[in-house]
Amino acid sequence: MSRGICPRVNSVGCFWILSLLTFAVKVIDVDTYSCHEVRTAFQLVGLINRVPETPVTDADLLFCKHQGPSCCTRKMEASYQFAVKRDTLHSVQVYTLEIKHVIAFHVDAFQDMFQSLLSFSQGHLSSLLEASFPSLSQQALPHVNQLFSSLSLYLRGGNVSVEGEVHHFFNNLFPLAYTRLINPGVEGSIMVGSKMGDCLRMIRPDVSPFGNHAVVMAQKLTRALGVGRQLGLALEEGLEVMNATEHARLSKECVKSLVKMMYCSHCRGLTLIKPCGGYCLNVMRGCLACLSELDQPWRRYTRLVKKLTHAMAGQHSLELAVLGVGGHVNEALLYTQLHGPLITATVDKVCGLSTGEPTHMHPTSPKVKISTVTLSSPFPSSPSFHPSLEGLQRQLGHLKRDFLTTLNRYKSVFTMLPELLCEVSNDESACWSRDGVVESYTGRVVGNGLHAQRNNPEVKVRNVECAVAEAKERLENFNTDTEEMFPELAEMEAWEELSSGEREEGSTTECDDEDGCQASGDGQDKHLPEPSSAGKPLGKHPEGDSPRENPSKPPLVKMIGGSSSASWTQCCSLALLFAGLCLQWILF
């Protein structure tokens, strides 16, 4: 053999050449399998156990077994288990942190907005009573404060009945109206503080001295504030679900699979190679199968929250209901004044009080209709909106759009976590797969959820009780209770956005998907991309392929470019509105 390699060199010289070559190969081999890079990577993840200087052949490993030398030890494997649990759960928390902050911010933002609306309406009602009914304004002020304090408590989730509080307010207002407006000759202090005052409060619902204004006000506030209250409770429930993710646990099988995927390659000196995309998805979907069980109730929850938000700012119109309290109380007191003799006669019979000479209006005279024009303003006594009211309405619109836009991005957070943690790439040329380097992953990639993990080739997932099972059950119960409390939300499935032509501040160019300007479908989340929705054409319904347009609902009528008959109708409507404003201006 020596003659074949170096035929012209004597045997001694050939021996030295072969010795040098053997030494060089050994030096290169040791350099190639040095554990220096493994030690650096080990320290970068915050681990401090000792790493061998060079690979060892007798490593007694549990997870990263393979034939040949290894840079890992049993103690290193134990550290790797700690690292994968720590890093995986931390990554989950990082991805759920933004939506947690978004929900927490909007809990406070919506409550602040509600309180601003209540304060504005309370101030308006107090000013209205002082300006239009000064004889009872001071005595009515404590009852006004109590009413709005109760409404505020209700919106914050307190055990309060809106309808009961409204009727309680009018019960207390009746003795004041009776002694100060209908029969100012009767001593108010004696009346209100005596048994007669109690009698007036007791018979108020039967006498109906305020017409139907008390009932209408109670109904509108109950519907509108009910939606606002439920939205606040929904946001609190969302926070509880996100908090539950912090207590998620990783099974032993999951930790074992994570160590194999993330660190067994290091044992062979391969610190830069990444796991195959499909391999990583299988491992992460197996590890996070428990969390993915929250997906369906969470998607249902986000749809309900969207509908509650639209209902609050749409057909229920919370701000108009709250700001309309002053108008209802004003018309209720006007009704009392116009029907004073009839009310007095009834009270006389029931409570046994003689008020002396009747007023000019005969008790049996027919009821007088207060107004024939329904004004769009929540303040019938005011000819124009207050500037701060417009600001509140704009803020509520901005708040709603911002919240829904962010919520929509996170509707699939629990199924997108594996993709986010894996950072799957399509340009893999070589990757790590369980026991070695491969060109591509050939295993079957399973879906999300506990049921799909039966076929997971990488992680054995047993159908054990999930750490978030309680949160899932609570969320499902909340969804069911909300749907039962507000059955009308089911009708918003196709028309869950507000009117299609809604624009901010009258703009004809600025609009977002949440306002219904264009159908967004499932969309592609910028923060949470959904591969399954890629390529879905615009204009499709989020839950299927049917168009978003509802043929049962007529299109909106544009005010510009209409027919002559439409213009005539609009002119008449404007004339009636102007007449109504003038009438209210004269009355006050």
Secondary structure by P-SEA (a helix, b strand, c coil): ccccccccccaaaaaaaaaaaaaaaaaaaaaaacaaaaaaaaaaaccccccccccccccccccccccccccccaaaaaaaaaaaaaaaaaaaaaaaaaaaaaaaaaaaaaaaaaaaaaaaaaaaaaaaaaaccccccccaaaaaaaaaaaaaaaaacccccaaaaaaaaaaaaaaaaaaccccccccaaaaaacaaaaaaaaaccccccccaaaaaaaaaaaaaaaaaaaaaaaaaaaaaaaaaaaaccccaaaaaaaaaacccccccccccccccaaaaaaaaaaaacccccaaaaaaaaaaaaaaaaaaaacccaaaaaaaaaaaaaaaaaaaaaaaaaaaaaaaaaaccccccccccccccccccccccccccccccccccccaaaaaaaaaaaaaaaaaaaaaaaccccccaaaaaaacccccccccccccccccccccccccccccccccccccccccccccaaaaaaaaaaaaaaaaaaccccccccccccccccccccccccccccccccccccccccccccccccccccccccccccccccccccccccccccccaaaaaaaaaaaaaaaaaaaaaaaac
